[in-house]
């Protein structure tokens, strides 16, 4: 049985993906009664208000709680963890060393998923203790593949991963917001600007999916002296490249600050 401690949006995305790939037994602990009722009604999973019930009943435990709640949760369930329990944390900044020290087990996997998992288009990066056998790793990998793509990387890359794929959806969304606002300022209705901008985002992403590099797409669209070139010139004048690098660096730095180590 798979157990979730925390029943928020990312937990729901994983539950949806797991069940979409076949029937599985799932138990979710969630403090809010209305949320438990929603999960039971929508996905036919079992729920409880007790984290200890989940750890006692399940071999694979997904820690889907906020980083600031991790001290409390790990202290509560530590005595119930056995050496056969597989711990999967999706809490940003929580390190493997923190989890192994708090839960006294080496069967720990740290995952950075992202919000597009809600529509099964997520990007999840897994880091794990080297001692985890393939028999434990494979089902966890499959679980996250059910909501998108998966990479396995050393933990030292997790701050950069958090900045690019974890925060990235918000950065892309911010750019889309500004395109929509600019389109409205240029005379379109908000609805027209939204449809034009979002479909352009989706279509461009599909081009990337074919393997065409973003730089190539830019070249394909940009004609010398044309409208696209005029717009790109403004981005360059306003130092877009430097702004993006600074934003990613800030997100990396904040991830390091939030990191919880042993």
C-alpha positions as CSV (number, residue, x, y, z in Angstrom):
1,X,0.0,0.0,0.0
2,X,1.1,3.5,-0.8
3,X,0.8,6.1,1.9
4,X,0.6,9.9,1.6
5,X,1.2,12.2,4.5
6,X,-0.4,15.3,3.3
7,X,-3.3,15.5,0.8
8,X,-2.6,18.8,-1.1
9,X,-2.4,19.6,-4.8
10,X,0.8,17.7,-5.5
11,X,-0.4,14.7,-3.6
12,X,-3.6,14.8,-5.5
13,X,-1.7,14.9,-8.8
14,X,0.3,11.8,-7.9
15,X,-2.8,10.0,-6.7
16,X,-4.5,10.7,-10.0
17,X,-1.5,9.6,-12.0
18,X,-1.0,6.4,-9.9
19,X,-4.6,5.4,-10.2
20,X,-4.6,6.2,-13.9
21,X,-1.9,3.6,-14.5
22,X,-3.8,0.8,-12.7
23,X,-5.7,0.1,-9.4
24,X,-3.6,0.6,-6.3
25,X,-4.3,0.7,-2.6
26,X,-3.7,4.3,-1.3
27,X,-4.1,5.7,2.2
28,X,-3.9,9.5,2.7
29,X,-3.5,11.4,6.0
30,X,-4.9,14.9,5.8
31,X,-5.9,17.2,8.7
32,X,-8.7,18.9,6.9
33,X,-12.0,17.0,7.0
34,X,-13.3,18.6,3.8
35,X,-10.2,17.7,1.9
36,X,-10.4,14.1,3.1
37,X,-14.0,13.9,1.9
38,X,-13.0,15.3,-1.4
39,X,-10.2,12.8,-2.0
40,X,-12.4,9.9,-0.9
41,X,-15.2,11.0,-3.2
42,X,-13.1,11.8,-6.2
43,X,-10.5,9.1,-6.2
44,X,-12.0,6.4,-3.9
45,X,-8.9,6.3,-1.7
46,X,-8.9,5.7,2.0
47,X,-8.1,8.7,4.2
48,X,-7.3,9.4,7.9
49,X,-6.4,12.3,10.1
50,X,-3.6,10.3,11.6
51,X,-0.1,10.3,10.2
52,X,0.8,7.3,12.3
53,X,-2.0,5.3,10.7
54,X,-0.4,5.8,7.3
55,X,3.1,4.8,8.5
56,X,1.8,1.8,10.3
57,X,-0.1,0.5,7.3
58,X,2.1,1.4,4.3
59,X,5.5,0.4,3.1
60,X,6.0,3.4,0.7
61,X,5.4,6.7,2.4
62,X,5.2,10.0,0.4
63,X,5.9,13.0,2.6
64,X,3.8,15.7,0.9
65,X,3.9,18.3,3.6
66,X,5.3,21.8,3.7
67,X,9.1,22.1,4.6
68,X,8.3,24.1,7.7
69,X,6.1,21.2,9.0
70,X,8.8,18.5,8.4
71,X,10.3,18.6,11.9
72,X,6.9,18.0,13.5
73,X,5.9,15.2,11.1
74,X,9.2,13.3,11.2
75,X,9.3,13.5,15.0
76,X,5.7,12.1,15.2
77,X,6.3,9.1,12.9
78,X,10.0,8.3,13.4
79,X,9.4,5.4,15.9
80,X,7.1,3.7,13.4
81,X,9.6,3.6,10.5
82,X,11.1,0.2,9.9
83,X,14.1,-0.6,7.7
84,X,11.7,-1.9,5.0
85,X,9.9,1.5,4.8
86,X,10.7,3.6,1.7
87,X,10.4,7.3,2.4
88,X,9.8,9.7,-0.6
89,X,9.9,13.4,0.2
90,X,8.6,16.0,-2.2
91,X,9.2,18.9,0.2
92,X,11.4,21.5,-1.3
93,X,14.8,22.0,0.4
94,X,14.6,18.9,2.7
95,X,17.9,17.0,2.2
96,X,18.6,13.3,2.2
97,X,20.9,13.7,5.2
98,X,18.1,15.4,7.2
99,X,15.6,12.6,6.4
100,X,18.0,9.8,7.1
101,X,19.0,11.3,10.4
102,X,15.5,12.0,11.5
103,X,13.9,8.8,10.4
104,X,16.9,6.4,11.0
105,X,16.6,4.8,7.6
106,X,18.6,4.9,4.4
107,X,15.7,4.0,2.1
108,X,15.0,7.6,1.3
109,X,14.3,9.3,-2.0
110,X,14.1,13.1,-2.4
111,X,12.0,14.4,-5.3
112,X,11.5,17.8,-6.8
113,X,8.2,17.6,-8.8
114,X,6.5,20.6,-10.4
115,X,3.0,22.0,-10.8
116,X,2.3,20.7,-14.4
117,X,2.1,17.2,-12.7
118,X,-1.5,18.3,-12.1
119,X,-2.2,17.7,-15.8
120,X,0.3,14.8,-16.1
121,X,2.9,17.0,-17.8
122,X,5.2,17.3,-14.8
123,X,9.0,17.2,-14.6
124,X,10.2,15.3,-11.5
125,X,13.9,15.0,-10.5
126,X,14.8,12.2,-8.1
127,X,17.9,12.0,-5.8
128,X,18.4,9.0,-3.6
129,X,20.7,7.2,-1.2
130,X,23.0,4.8,-3.1
131,X,22.0,1.9,-0.9
132,X,18.4,1.8,-2.2
133,X,17.8,-1.4,-4.2
134,X,16.3,-1.3,-7.7
135,X,13.3,-3.2,-6.4
136,X,12.4,-0.1,-4.2
137,X,13.5,2.5,-6.7
138,X,11.6,1.2,-9.8
139,X,8.0,1.6,-8.4
140,X,8.8,5.1,-7.1
141,X,10.2,6.1,-10.5
142,X,7.1,4.7,-12.2
143,X,4.9,6.6,-9.8
144,X,6.4,9.9,-10.9
145,X,6.4,8.9,-14.6
146,X,2.7,8.6,-14.3
147,X,2.5,12.4,-14.0
148,X,5.2,13.4,-16.5
149,X,8.9,12.9,-17.2
150,X,11.6,11.8,-14.7
151,X,15.3,12.5,-14.3
152,X,17.6,10.9,-11.6
153,X,20.3,13.3,-10.6
154,X,22.8,13.7,-7.7
155,X,21.4,15.8,-4.9
156,X,24.0,18.5,-5.4
157,X,21.9,19.7,-8.4
158,X,18.7,20.0,-6.5
159,X,18.9,23.8,-5.9
160,X,19.3,24.4,-9.6
161,X,16.5,21.9,-10.3
162,X,14.3,23.8,-7.9
163,X,15.0,27.1,-9.6
164,X,14.5,25.8,-13.2
165,X,11.7,23.2,-13.1
166,X,10.2,23.9,-9.6
167,X,9.9,27.7,-9.9
168,X,9.9,27.7,-13.7
169,X,6.1,27.3,-14.2
170,X,5.7,30.6,-12.2
171,X,8.3,32.3,-14.3
172,X,6.7,31.2,-17.6
173,X,3.3,32.2,-16.2
174,X,4.6,35.6,-15.3
175,X,5.8,36.1,-18.8
176,X,2.4,35.0,-20.2
177,X,0.7,37.4,-17.9
178,X,2.8,40.3,-19.2
179,X,2.2,39.3,-22.8
180,X,-1.5,39.2,-22.1
181,X,-1.4,42.6,-20.4
182,X,0.6,44.1,-23.3
183,X,-1.8,42.6,-25.9
184,X,-4.7,44.2,-24.0
185,X,-2.8,47.5,-24.0
186,X,-2.4,47.2,-27.7
187,X,-6.2,47.1,-28.2
188,X,-7.2,43.5,-27.9
189,X,-9.8,42.4,-25.4
190,X,-8.4,40.5,-22.4
191,X,-10.1,37.3,-23.7
192,X,-8.6,37.7,-27.1
193,X,-5.1,38.4,-25.7
194,X,-5.4,35.4,-23.4
195,X,-6.3,33.0,-26.2
196,X,-3.6,34.3,-28.5
197,X,-0.9,34.2,-25.9
198,X,-1.7,30.8,-24.3
199,X,-2.2,29.0,-27.6
200,X,1.2,30.5,-28.8
201,X,2.8,29.2,-25.6
202,X,1.3,25.7,-26.1
203,X,2.2,25.6,-29.8
204,X,5.7,26.7,-29.2
205,X,6.2,24.1,-26.4
206,X,5.0,21.5,-28.9
207,X,7.7,22.6,-31.3
208,X,10.2,22.2,-28.6
209,X,8.9,18.6,-28.0
210,X,9.9,17.7,-31.6
211,X,13.5,18.3,-30.6
212,X,13.9,21.8,-32.1
213,X,16.2,23.9,-29.8
214,X,14.6,27.2,-28.6
215,X,17.3,29.1,-30.3
216,X,16.4,27.5,-33.6
217,X,12.7,28.4,-33.1
218,X,13.7,32.0,-32.5
219,X,15.7,32.0,-35.7
220,X,12.8,30.5,-37.6
221,X,10.4,33.3,-36.5
222,X,12.8,36.2,-36.7
223,X,13.3,37.9,-40.1
224,X,15.9,40.7,-40.4
225,X,14.2,44.0,-40.0
226,X,10.8,42.4,-39.1
227,X,8.4,42.8,-36.2
228,X,10.0,39.9,-34.2
229,X,13.5,41.4,-34.6
230,X,12.1,44.8,-33.3
231,X,10.7,43.1,-30.2
232,X,13.8,41.0,-29.5
233,X,15.9,44.2,-29.8
234,X,14.0,45.7,-26.9
235,X,14.5,42.5,-24.8
236,X,18.2,42.8,-25.5
237,X,18.3,46.5,-24.7
238,X,16.5,45.9,-21.5
239,X,19.0,43.1,-20.6
240,X,16.6,40.1,-20.6
241,X,19.4,37.6,-20.5
242,X,21.0,39.2,-17.4
243,X,17.6,39.5,-15.7
244,X,16.8,35.8,-16.3
245,X,20.2,34.8,-15.0
246,X,19.7,37.0,-11.9
247,X,16.2,35.5,-11.3
248,X,17.5,31.9,-11.5
249,X,20.5,32.7,-9.3
250,X,18.1,34.3,-6.7
251,X,15.9,31.2,-6.7
252,X,18.9,28.9,-6.4
253,X,20.2,31.0,-3.5
254,X,16.8,30.9,-1.7
255,X,16.6,27.1,-2.2
256,X,20.0,26.8,-0.4
257,X,18.7,29.1,2.4
258,X,15.6,27.0,2.8
259,X,17.5,23.7,2.7
260,X,17.1,21.5,5.8
261,X,20.1,19.4,6.6
262,X,21.0,17.0,9.4
